[in-house]
């Protein structure tokens, strides 16, 4: 068995879903991989960028269906790097935006293994953009929040209530199971007529967009059978999407009547 002199783990952000949205640097890292550990949201076509001889191991997890616990994945990174050399940890979006990339790096480096990070295009801005929604726009929104919908204690983040007080665009990841709580939070702040969109499987062929207002989004989400993975965008910028223009034109007509 060969001796690995310089084991290494590279965290690569694969982008929001469309395999063409991975960066060139991410592809170059895959080109030199001895092992690829990939998540559930990774398009399998990306694995073709790794050498045929490289091991490809699925370590993904879906909502309520954890395939490989995070601790086991951390250990795999270390063990496989020592055994095979270069491990590419391929993660959806950006590894440092609710991707637990920082935790993985901290763990791996305690074993003296070299690490590198290739940032990915985060779904927090790419998915809205793909649907024609700018998270900021002059005269409409000066800033945006990116918040996890579900914390480590399985509760809605308290930052949602803080964000609801502002005029900023609010982007919520992993929040579909908390949609009712999110809507209630904004209603309490008098924002029941604020535009909202839910984008399921953003940037992929299966992308589905549900749009409306805080006061009716739960009903629409139920009618459209919205499921994870999905991103929630709240704010006046949602009206800026040409794809969603009809939704809001109909609302204006109803108000006039």
N, C-alpha and C positions, 0 to 999 in steps of 0.2 A: 504494500500500500504506500502511495506517495506521501511524503511529508509536506504539509502546507506551511510554508514559511511566513507568508503574509496573508492571513485570512482577512476578509473584508465583507462588510454588509453595506449595501447601498439602498436607501429608501427612495423609491421612485414614485412620484405622483403621476398617475395615468390620466388625469383629467376627469371631466364630468360624465363621460360615458361614450361619446363618439370616439372610436379608436384613432381618428385622425387628429384629435386634439391633444395627444401626448406630445411632449416637447422633443426636439431632436436630441437633446442631451439624455432624455429618458430612453430613447431608442438606442443610443450609443452604449448606455449602461447595460441594456438588455443584450446587446451584441456580444458582450464579454462575460455574461453570466455563466456560472457553473450550476447554479440552482436558482429557480424562480419560485418564490412563495407569493401566491396571488390571492386577491380577495374576491368576494362574490360579485362585485359590480364591474369586474374587469371583462372587457370583450375578449373572448378567446383568440381573436385574430392577432392580438398584441403578442401572444406567446410565440408567434412565428418569427419575431425579431430576435429571439434567443437562439443560440446554437442548437442543432438537433440533439446533440449529446447532453444538453443541460437537463437536469431534473426539473420537472414542473409539478409543483405540489399545491393543491388547493387548501387554503386555510381560512376561507371566507366565513362570514356569518350574515344571516338575514334577521329581520325583526322577529324575535321569539324563536329563532332557529339557529342557535350558535353551533357551528360545526367544530371549530377549534378554539378553545378558550384563549384569551389574550396571553396568559402566562405561558401556555404551551407554545404559542407562536414565538414568543420571546426566546424561549429555550431552544426551539428549532433553529432560529437564526444563528445562535451561538454554536450549536452542535454541528450544523451543516457547514458553517464557515470554516470551522476547524478541520472538518473532514474533507471538504471539497474545494474550498477556496473562496470564490466570489459569490456571495448570495445577494440576489436582487429581491428586495421586499417590495412588490408591486401593489400599490394601494390606490383606491379611487380618489379622485379630486386632488387635493394637496395634503401631504402627510401631516402637516402641522395645523390644519383647520379641522378640528374635531376628528382627526385621524389617529390620535394616540401615538403619533410619530415621535414626540418628545419622550414619552415613556419607553418606547422601544430603544431609542438611542441611548438613554440613560442606562438601561439594563445591559445592553450589548457592550458598552464601553467599560463597564465594571470588570469585564473579562479580558481587557486589554486588546480588544479587536477594533481595528480601524473602521470608521463609519463615514458615510457621505450621504448627503441629501440632495435629491434632484426635485426641486419644487414642481408642483403640478398646477394646472389651471383649476382653481377652485370652482365647484358647482355653485357656490354662493353668488357669483357674478356671471358665470358663463351660461348657466341655465336660464336665468331671466333674459340675458342678452339674446340668446338663441330664439327666445319667444318674442323678441322685440321690446322687452322691458328694460330701460336703462335704470340702474339702481340710483343714479344721480342725474339730474338735469337742471340746467340753469333756470331759475324761476319756479322750479317745482320741488326739488329736493336737494338740500345742501350736504347731506351726509346719509350714511346708512349703518344700521346695526346688523351684525350677523350673530345669531343666538342659537344655541342648541334647544330644541323643544323638550328634550327629556334629559334630565341630569343623571348623575351616577346613582342617585337615590330614587330614580324613576319618577321624579316629580317635574312639573313644569318649572323652567328656570324663572327665578324672581326678576331677572332682567327684562322679561317680557313686559311686566307691568311698568317698569321704568321707561322702556322704549315707547310704550303706548302713550306716554305723556308728551313725547316729542313730536316734531313734524318730520322726522327722518323716515326714510324707507326702512322697513323692518324685514329682514330675511331670516326665516326660521328653518333650520335643518332638523331632520328627525322629529318632526312635530305633528305628523298626521294623526297619531293616536291621541294627541292633546288638542285637536282642533276645537272641540267644544269649550275647553278651558281658555284657549287663546281668544276665541270669539267673545266669551264672557268678559275677559280682561279688557278688551278694547271697548266693549259696550259700556262698561263701568266708567270709562273715561270719555263717554259721549261720542265715540267714534263708530257708531253702528253703520254709518253710510260711507265708511272709508273703503275704497276699492281693495280687493284682495284676489290673488291668483294662486292656484295650486298647480304645480307642474310635476307630473309623474314621469319617471324615466326620461328626464330631460336630455336633450341632444342625441337621443337614440331613435331608431326607427319606431319604437313603441311609445314615443312621447305623446302625452295627453295633457291638455291644459283645461282646467276648470276655473272660471272667473266669475266674480260677482261682487258682493259687498259683505261686510262683516255680518250684517243681520240675516243674510240668506245663504251664506257659504256652506253651512252644515248641510242644509237640504240639497244643495247642488252637488256637494261632494258625495252624498249618499246616492243620489240619482245617477251620478257618473261612476259610482263604485271606485272611488279613488283609493289607491293602496300605496304603500311604501315600495320603493324609495320615491319620495316626493319632496319638493321644496315649496315653502309658502312665502309669498311676497306680498307685503302689505304696504299700501301707500298710494298717493296720487300718481306716482310714476306708472302704475299698472295701466292707467288710461292711455298712456303714450304708445302702447303697442297697437300697431295697425291690425294685427291678427285678432285683437280683442275689441276693436273699435265698435263693432255692432252691439256687443253686450252693453256698452255704456251709452250708445245712442238710443237704444231701446229704453233705458232708464230715464233719459232726459225727456223722451216722448211721454212716458208715463207721468212724469212730474208736471208736464205742461197740461195734460188732461185733468 
